[in-house]
Amino acid sequence: MHELIALAVPPTLAVVRGIRPDDLDAPTPCRDWTVRQLVDHLLEWGPALVAAAGKEEVTPVPVSGADPADLEPHFAALEEAWSEPSAWEGATRLGGPMELPAPMIGGMVLAEVVVHGWDLAVATGQRPTWPDTLLAPVHEEVAKTAEQGREMGVYGPAVAVPDDAPLLDRILGLTGRGPITRPS
């Protein structure tokens, strides 16, 4: 699994690099967040996600008004940290004292990169693609935790997507994003 983060990050970084200043107030498919608020969210949780790979605990610190360019070092650190095989072993923490299985947190990291990358793409009219070799395990991970995500308010109600729909659409449906839209 440790090699998957290197497949997840580049398409999302390409989206980040395509964000223009006039995109920052655009709505995203992620709750009621704008592009700016989603960038802030990613940077708020970024240090905790990186620390979790090293079995360290870092409490998320709210971020406000961040520059999308600040996501470049965030994604570089995330990729480096979760590319280590040891990141996926044992248990770790995610911004709190409760230990969770490291593979579960790693799966959440992969989903966060892909789903929020898609959110930013939709909001800014971009069209990223991730390989099915990444999307298949991300779908599996999201499917395992989707109900828990809904209970925690992280995901909305599931959106019905045909079983033969593209993997990305099925992932998005599990997270409550819909109707599935594609940027032009």
C-alpha positions, 0 to 999 in steps of 0.5 A: 500500500505504501506505493499508492500515495505516489499515485494519488498525489501528482494528479491532486497537485496538478489541480492545486497548481491550476487554482486561480485567485478568482477560484478561491470563493467557488463552492466545492462539492465538499459540504458547504466549503469554498475552495479557500475553506477546503485548502484551509482544511487540508492544511489544518489536518496536514501535519497530523496526517504526516505525523501519523505516518511516523507514529507521532501525535500532532493536534490539528491547528485551525488555518484560515485564509491559506494560499493554495501554493501552501499545499505543495509542501504539504502534499510533498510531506504527505507523500514522503511520510506515507511512502515508508512501508513502516507507516502502514504497520501497527497502530498510530494516532490521528490528532488525538490519543486514541490509537487506530490501525495504521493501514486504516489511517493510510487508507483515509489519507489516500481517500483524502488526497483523491476525494478532496483533489476531486472536490477542488477540480470540480470547483475549478473546472479541472479534470484530473485522472487517477489510475485504477491501480490506486482507485480500486484500493481507495474504493475498498478503503472508503467502502469499509469506513463509509458508514462510520464516516456518515455517523461522524458527519464526515460523509453525507448520505450515500449517493446511488451509483451503478455497480459498473460505474467508474471507480471514482464515481463509486468512491464519490457516491460512497462519500455522499457526493452527487450527483456525480458531475464532471468538470468541463 
